[in-house]
């Protein structure tokens, strides 16, 4: 019989803990990057939706001559009046994000001889950064579209 003692081969507890720590640190980078990528993608999608809403409203309002009594609820696309503590004249919810809309117009130039008024119309869309419904804060993003329309007096 051979009386030699064989050493067991394997990793010590400290080696396992160090390897686990290194793997966790290496894994946090891609997970954090993926999280930021999803967050930025959502932000871009919401901004694009706001731009499309503003474009729809400004073009439709312009097609009516920029009248001061323009009401987007007549489009039957989901526009509604916001609650009193919320921002704007109208709001719409798309993909669970409430967008608040302020619409303003002002006469820039009036030519009574020609019977034409140049009017500036403005659509401002705002939404909360947390994508919930509620009062708009000063840090919340917005998009503003302006255009000009000639309207006949009469």
C-alpha positions, -999 to 999 in steps of 0.1 A, spaced: 0 0 0 11 35 -8 8 60 21 10 92 1 -14 119 9 -29 136 -22 -38 172 -22 -74 180 -33 -76 203 -63 -101 232 -64 -107 268 -56 -106 283 -22 -135 304 -9 -116 336 -14 -109 328 -50 -145 320 -56 -156 353 -40 -131 373 -60 -142 357 -93 -179 363 -84 -172 399 -77 -153 404 -110 -182 388 -129 -207 410 -112 -187 442 -119 -183 432 -156 -221 424 -159 -232 457 -144 -218 477 -173 -239 461 -201 -270 460 -179 -267 497 -171 -260 505 -208 -291 485 -218 -312 503 -192 -301 537 -205 -306 526 -240 -342 517 -233 -348 549 -214 -334 571 -242 -354 551 -268 -386 557 -249 -378 594 -246 -372 596 -283 -405 578 -291 -424 602 -268 -408 632 -284 -416 619 -318 -453 614 -308 -454 650 -295 -440 663 -328 -466 644 -347 -494 657 -326 -481 693 -330 -478 689 -367 -513 674 -370 -528 703 -350 -509 731 -367 -517 718 -402 -554 713 -394 -557 746 -376 -540 763 -406 -564 747 -430 -592 764 -412 -576 798 -416 -562 800 -381 -596 809 -366 -597 818 -330 -625 793 -323 -605 762 -335 -613 732 -314 -593 699 -319 -620 679 -300 -641 681 -332 -615 659 -349 -628 630 -328 -592 616 -323 -593 616 -285 -585 652 -277 -601 664 -245 -600 692 -219 -574 688 -191 -582 691 -154 -579 726 -139 -545 720 -123 -530 706 -155 -513 726 -184 -529 738 -216 -562 739 -233 -564 703 -245 -548 669 -238 -545 636 -255 -532 602 -243 -511 581 -267 -494 549 -257 -502 557 -220 -485 591 -222 -506 622 -216 -497 651 -238 -509 686 -229 -516 711 -256 -517 749 -255 -528 767 -286 -525 805 -292 -530 829 -320 -522 865 -325 -527 889 -354 -493 901 -368 -505 924 -396 -538 937 -406 -544 951 -441 -579 965 -442 -576 976 -478 -569 941 -490 -592 925 -464 -564 902 -452 -550 896 -417 -517 878 -411 -520 856 -381 -494 837 -361 -507 803 -347 -487 784 -321 -491 749 -308 -472 739 -277 -471 703 -265 -458 694 -231 -456 661 -212 -442 650 -178 -408 633 -178 -423 605 -157 -451 600 -184 -479 603 -159 -509 626 -158 -507 657 -136 -495 693 -134 -467 702 -157 -434 712 -140 -409 737 -152 -384 709 -159 -408 689 -181 -401 689 -219 -420 707 -245 -422 712 -283 -436 743 -299 -447 747 -336 -454 781 -351 -467 790 -385 -484 819 -402 -517 820 -420 -535 847 -440 -571 849 -432 -597 869 -450 -617 894 -429 -653 892 -431 
